[in-house]
Amino acid sequence: MALVGMIAGMALGFAGYFGGFGAFVLVAALGAVGFVVGRFLEGDLDRGDFFRTREHRRR
């Protein structure tokens, strides 16, 4: 996991250095989307984790 974090940090660093702040934000956002999609595909997350109502969370 540390290796994946290092690679992601290096990608963000390169994007920020060569592309500016806009590229940094774009790479960070796409990385977050990829992380969530990967968690869905591995089965660690369910769609219901994001789409539950407040009343359901209180129970």
PANUNU-920281 format. One record per atom (N, C-alpha, C): residue in one letter; x, y, z; atom name. Coordinates in steps of 0.001 Angstrom, whole numbers. Atoms other than C-alpha are relative to their C-alpha. Example, Ala and Ser with C-alpha at 12.3 -4.5 7.8 and 13.67 -1.06 7.14 Angstrom:
REM residues 2
+---+---------+---------+---------+----+
| r |       x |       y |       z |  a |
+---+---------+---------+---------+----+
| A |     890 |   -1190 |       0 |  N |
| A |   12300 |   -4500 |    7800 | CA |
| A |     900 |    1200 |       0 |  C |
| S |    -820 |   -1190 |     -60 |  N |
| S |   13670 |   -1060 |    7140 | CA |
| S |    -770 |    1090 |     730 |  C |
+---+---------+---------+---------+----+
//
This chain:
REM residues 59
+---+---------+---------+---------+----+
| r |       x |       y |       z |  a |
+---+---------+---------+---------+----+
| M |     816 |   -1185 |       0 |  N |
| M |       0 |       0 |       0 | CA |
| M |     868 |    1261 |       0 |  C |
| A |    -883 |   -1160 |     -28 |  N |
| A |    2896 |    2349 |     679 | CA |
| A |     535 |     308 |   -1393 |  C |
| L |    -485 |    -203 |    1367 |  N |
| L |    4167 |    1824 |   -2868 | CA |
| L |   -1059 |     685 |    -859 |  C |
| V |    1092 |    -639 |     750 |  N |
| V |     776 |    2758 |   -4321 | CA |
| V |    -122 |    1464 |     407 |  C |
| G |      53 |   -1379 |    -468 |  N |
| G |     709 |    5888 |   -2166 | CA |
| G |    1154 |     832 |    -525 |  C |
| M |   -1155 |    -712 |     526 |  N |
| M |    4206 |    6827 |   -3286 | CA |
| M |    -184 |     313 |   -1485 |  C |
| I |     235 |    -217 |    1431 |  N |
| I |    3278 |    6407 |   -6959 | CA |
| I |   -1058 |    1067 |    -213 |  C |
| A |    1037 |   -1024 |     117 |  N |
| A |     125 |    8472 |   -6497 | CA |
| A |     551 |    1377 |     355 |  C |
| G |    -612 |   -1269 |    -376 |  N |
| G |    2115 |   11189 |   -4743 | CA |
| G |     928 |     532 |   -1072 |  C |
| M |    -888 |    -423 |    1082 |  N |
| M |    4673 |   11248 |   -7520 | CA |
| M |    -802 |     490 |   -1205 |  C |
| A |     850 |    -431 |    1114 |  N |
| A |    1935 |   11499 |  -10151 | CA |
| A |    -588 |    1382 |     274 |  C |
| L |     533 |   -1317 |    -357 |  N |
| L |     373 |   14424 |   -8289 | CA |
| L |    1094 |    1061 |     -43 |  C |
| G |   -1108 |    -944 |      37 |  N |
| G |    3755 |   16072 |   -7934 | CA |
| G |     377 |     394 |   -1419 |  C |
| F |    -300 |    -298 |    1397 |  N |
| F |    4524 |   15777 |  -11635 | CA |
| F |   -1097 |     837 |    -641 |  C |
| A |    1111 |    -764 |     577 |  N |
| A |    1070 |   17036 |  -12565 | CA |
| A |      21 |    1432 |     496 |  C |
| G |     -65 |   -1352 |    -547 |  N |
| G |    1437 |   20011 |  -10255 | CA |
| G |    1165 |     798 |    -544 |  C |
| Y |   -1192 |    -706 |     468 |  N |
| Y |    4931 |   20857 |  -11465 | CA |
| Y |    -115 |     368 |   -1482 |  C |
| F |      25 |    -233 |    1442 |  N |
| F |    4388 |   20495 |  -15194 | CA |
| F |   -1306 |     608 |    -500 |  C |
| G |    1290 |    -450 |     507 |  N |
| G |     683 |   21290 |  -15533 | CA |
| G |    -643 |    1105 |     803 |  C |
| G |     585 |   -1039 |    -840 |  N |
| G |      10 |   23750 |  -12740 | CA |
| G |   -1045 |    -567 |     944 |  C |
| F |     965 |     396 |   -1027 |  N |
| F |   -2666 |   23705 |  -10092 | CA |
| F |   -1215 |    -708 |    -593 |  C |
| G |    1153 |     633 |     642 |  N |
| G |   -5473 |   22787 |  -12503 | CA |
| G |     248 |   -1468 |    -293 |  C |
| A |    -347 |    1395 |     276 |  N |
| A |   -3687 |   19614 |  -13572 | CA |
| A |     111 |    -795 |    1298 |  C |
| F |     -97 |     657 |   -1307 |  N |
| F |   -2958 |   18795 |   -9933 | CA |
| F |   -1383 |    -398 |     506 |  C |
| V |    1366 |     274 |    -471 |  N |
| V |   -6653 |   19039 |   -9035 | CA |
| V |    -655 |   -1077 |    -863 |  C |
| L |     582 |    1003 |     890 |  N |
| L |   -7675 |   17020 |  -12105 | CA |
| L |     544 |   -1391 |     313 |  C |
| V |    -592 |    1302 |    -317 |  N |
| V |   -5243 |   14201 |  -11296 | CA |
| V |    -484 |    -499 |    1357 |  C |
| A |     487 |     400 |   -1326 |  N |
| A |   -6330 |   14194 |   -7642 | CA |
| A |   -1453 |    -469 |     -76 |  C |
| A |    1411 |     382 |     116 |  N |
| A |  -10036 |   14047 |   -8588 | CA |
| A |    -149 |   -1336 |    -725 |  C |
| L |      82 |    1270 |     725 |  N |
| L |   -9528 |   11262 |  -11119 | CA |
| L |     560 |   -1143 |     831 |  C |
| G |    -516 |    1023 |    -895 |  N |
| G |   -7450 |    9363 |   -8586 | CA |
| G |   -1023 |    -412 |    1050 |  C |
| A |    1042 |     306 |    -988 |  N |
| A |  -10245 |    9623 |   -6032 | CA |
| A |   -1126 |    -819 |    -628 |  C |
| V |    1033 |     765 |     700 |  N |
| V |  -12803 |    8401 |   -8565 | CA |
| V |     482 |   -1428 |    -256 |  C |
| G |    -556 |    1330 |     231 |  N |
| G |  -10536 |    5507 |   -9484 | CA |
| G |      69 |    -828 |    1272 |  C |
| F |     -46 |     691 |   -1287 |  N |
| F |  -10106 |    4630 |   -5816 | CA |
| F |   -1376 |    -540 |     384 |  C |
| V |    1360 |     413 |    -356 |  N |
| V |  -13868 |    4512 |   -5218 | CA |
| V |    -483 |   -1115 |    -926 |  C |
| V |     405 |    1047 |     940 |  N |
| V |  -14495 |    2479 |   -8383 | CA |
| V |     725 |   -1304 |     327 |  C |
| G |    -738 |    1201 |    -380 |  N |
| G |  -11772 |      48 |   -7345 | CA |
| G |    -571 |    -657 |    1240 |  C |
| R |     617 |     565 |   -1220 |  N |
| R |  -13366 |    -366 |   -3928 | CA |
| R |   -1321 |    -689 |    -322 |  C |
| F |    1243 |     638 |     425 |  N |
| F |  -16726 |   -1094 |   -5592 | CA |
| F |     287 |   -1342 |    -664 |  C |
| L |    -295 |    1225 |     727 |  N |
| L |  -15157 |   -3699 |   -7866 | CA |
| L |     556 |   -1085 |     910 |  C |
| E |    -511 |     988 |    -950 |  N |
| E |  -13377 |   -5388 |   -4955 | CA |
| E |   -1070 |    -487 |     966 |  C |
| G |    1077 |     389 |    -900 |  N |
| G |  -16619 |   -5534 |   -3001 | CA |
| G |     100 |     611 |    1377 |  C |
| D |    -152 |    -636 |   -1305 |  N |
| D |  -15469 |   -3319 |    -120 | CA |
| D |   -1079 |    1043 |     263 |  C |
| L |    1052 |   -1006 |    -137 |  N |
| L |  -18210 |    -750 |    -768 | CA |
| L |   -1264 |    -463 |    -712 |  C |
| D |    1294 |     236 |     649 |  N |
| D |  -21889 |   -1000 |   -1625 | CA |
| D |    -563 |    1327 |    -460 |  C |
| R |     649 |   -1242 |     436 |  N |
| R |  -23965 |    1523 |   -3526 | CA |
| R |    -775 |     638 |    1135 |  C |
| G |     789 |    -500 |   -1117 |  N |
| G |  -26100 |    1863 |    -421 | CA |
| G |     798 |     801 |    1003 |  C |
| D |    -851 |    -769 |    -913 |  N |
| D |  -23142 |    3264 |    1520 | CA |
| D |     -52 |    1487 |    -316 |  C |
| F |      46 |   -1407 |     404 |  N |
| F |  -23476 |    6497 |    -453 | CA |
| F |   -1410 |     541 |    -117 |  C |
| F |    1338 |    -455 |     333 |  N |
| F |  -27222 |    6627 |   -1083 | CA |
| F |   -1034 |    -293 |    1075 |  C |
| R |     954 |     223 |   -1083 |  N |
| R |  -28806 |    5893 |    2292 | CA |
| R |    -536 |    1327 |     513 |  C |
| T |     591 |   -1216 |    -551 |  N |
| T |  -31144 |    8403 |    3851 | CA |
| T |     506 |     228 |    1416 |  C |
| R |    -455 |    -328 |   -1359 |  N |
| R |  -30401 |   10127 |    7129 | CA |
| R |    -715 |    -846 |    1049 |  C |
| E |     750 |     795 |    -977 |  N |
| E |  -33142 |    8216 |    8941 | CA |
| E |     578 |   -1409 |     101 |  C |
| H |    -552 |    1350 |     -16 |  N |
| H |  -31564 |    4922 |    7939 | CA |
| H |    1330 |     -52 |     744 |  C |
| R |   -1294 |     -32 |    -679 |  N |
| R |  -28153 |    5965 |    9294 | CA |
| R |    -134 |      84 |    1508 |  C |
| R |     186 |    -182 |   -1447 |  N |
| R |  -29534 |    6836 |   12731 | CA |
| R |    -373 |   -1280 |     696 |  C |
| R |     470 |    1253 |    -620 |  N |
| R |  -30910 |    3343 |   13338 | CA |
| R |    1118 |    -929 |     334 |  C |
+---+---------+---------+---------+----+
//
